[in-house]
Amino acid sequence: MHISERALAIQESAIRKLDAAVGKAAGVHFHRMNIGQPDVPTPRPILDALAAEDGPVLAYGPASGLPECRDAAAAFHSRTSAGLTREHVVVTQGGSEALLFAMVALCDPGDEILVPEPYYTNYNGFATFAGAKVVPVPTSLDQGFAIPGDDVLDALVTPRTRIFLFANPGNPTGAVYGAEQLRRVAAWARRRGIWLVADEVYRAIWFDAPPLSALNLEGHEDHVIVVDSTSKTFSACGLRVGFLVSRNLQLMERFERLGQARLGPQPRGQRAAIAALQLPEAYYAEVRHVYKSRVDAMMDALALLPGVAFHRPAGAFYTMARLPVDDTERFARWLVEEFRDTSSGRAESVVVAPGPGFYADPRKGRDEIRLAAVREESQLRRAVELLGRGITAYNAQ
Ligand SMILES: Cc1ncc(COP(=O)(O)O)c(C=O)c1O
């Protein structure tokens, strides 16, 4: 029977790739640094709202989301970007569906999406859903993953280019783009007639200075779309509530239509999202403190490993590190299948995400891995220590 080219083209998630091998290794304690699933407890008001009585019928909700949830998201974004109201917000099933909606609404089959590389792997999957193609914009660890100059961007544009998509703060890089860089790229995109899609799902997790939301790019209101999510900010990845925010009302109407085609996101989740969006400012300070301590612990431990290069994250909770090994795909699998450290009295190993999964061309990133600081500090230090021992043992084979 026929299976579509699109379904066949969807890649296995680079982040989940090693899961089967981990599942087979009985009796080993794995330090999981490969997945961005934090262990931070979800705030109590969110859990309480989820548990609240919903009435006798679990009814459909509106296609663009509950009005009160859209209001809460608009009020939340208005704290940093003035003048947003309900009509500028559509609720989605996580940031993932928001990205998918953006690509479907802005791309016809065969269209192209520019994305600074390395990038969040699932952008490939969303683009495949939309029949579009990711075109990587090269960035490098040595340059702090900065977006290259207009001349480089110009060379990548074709008549099919529709979107410049970027995550700020970045996954997998932890890079935060400064205001000047964002303004330059926005001006470039405007000149070229290209939409700017800013994936801001990590916007609350920054360490030095808050990233500028693309909603604040003056003069660019009509070609900017922001993707937001409750997953990381509120440690609520399983809630599956995200948002599309744009001041372009014509586009918002198209998102409403897409929403109608799949019926509204679950109302119960949205009520929990309202509770999340109403948390006090002190909550965000605490989130930043937690991740800063973790990222610092991870980076300080990495700095002790000979031959390892990295860029210190300014936001989110990941880093791309360059390792002195021949092939990080092989190395990551070897860690899971072969490497066991028994110095603590139990068998321990570490799971990392190999670099090639974050590049369009899998021959790239072969000396890089992504690490996620989603455990508390002592566990991260231990995980990085094991990584160092793993590198030594792997290279001694
Ligand atoms: C950069 C980026 N965008 C979007 C998502 C999707 O998030 P959500 O859980 O809201 O679908 C993730 C999840 O890890 C991510 O890292």
Ligand as a Chemical Component Dictionary entry (heavy atoms), coordinates in Angstrom:
data_LIG
# 
_chem_comp.id                   LIG 
_chem_comp.type                 NON-POLYMER 
_chem_comp.pdbx_formal_charge   0 
_chem_comp.three_letter_code    LIG 
# 
loop_
_chem_comp_atom.comp_id 
_chem_comp_atom.atom_id 
_chem_comp_atom.alt_atom_id 
_chem_comp_atom.type_symbol 
_chem_comp_atom.charge 
_chem_comp_atom.model_Cartn_x 
_chem_comp_atom.model_Cartn_y 
_chem_comp_atom.model_Cartn_z 
_chem_comp_atom.pdbx_ordinal 
LIG C1 C1 C 0 12.980 25.810 20.093 1  
LIG C2 C2 C 0 11.745 25.033 20.384 2  
LIG N1 N1 N 0 10.603 25.391 19.797 3  
LIG C3 C3 C 0 9.451  24.720 20.027 4  
LIG C4 C4 C 0 9.413  23.625 20.863 5  
LIG C5 C5 C 0 8.123  22.908 21.035 6  
LIG O1 O1 O 0 7.577  23.161 22.272 7  
LIG P1 P1 P 0 6.116  22.727 22.712 8  
LIG O2 O2 O 0 6.296  21.758 23.840 9  
LIG O3 O3 O 0 5.482  23.984 23.147 10 
LIG O4 O4 O 0 5.420  22.112 21.557 11 
LIG C6 C6 C 0 10.590 23.217 21.510 12 
LIG C7 C7 C 0 10.594 22.044 22.403 13 
LIG O5 O5 O 0 11.592 21.576 22.874 14 
LIG C8 C8 C 0 11.782 23.934 21.259 15 
LIG O6 O6 O 0 12.928 23.594 21.836 16 
# 
loop_
_chem_comp_bond.comp_id 
_chem_comp_bond.atom_id_1 
_chem_comp_bond.atom_id_2 
_chem_comp_bond.value_order 
_chem_comp_bond.pdbx_ordinal 
LIG C1 C2 SING 1  
LIG C2 N1 SING 2  
LIG C2 C8 DOUB 3  
LIG N1 C3 DOUB 4  
LIG C3 C4 SING 5  
LIG C4 C5 SING 6  
LIG C4 C6 DOUB 7  
LIG C5 O1 SING 8  
LIG O1 P1 SING 9  
LIG P1 O2 DOUB 10 
LIG P1 O3 SING 11 
LIG P1 O4 SING 12 
LIG C6 C7 SING 13 
LIG C6 C8 SING 14 
LIG C7 O5 DOUB 15 
LIG C8 O6 SING 16 
# 
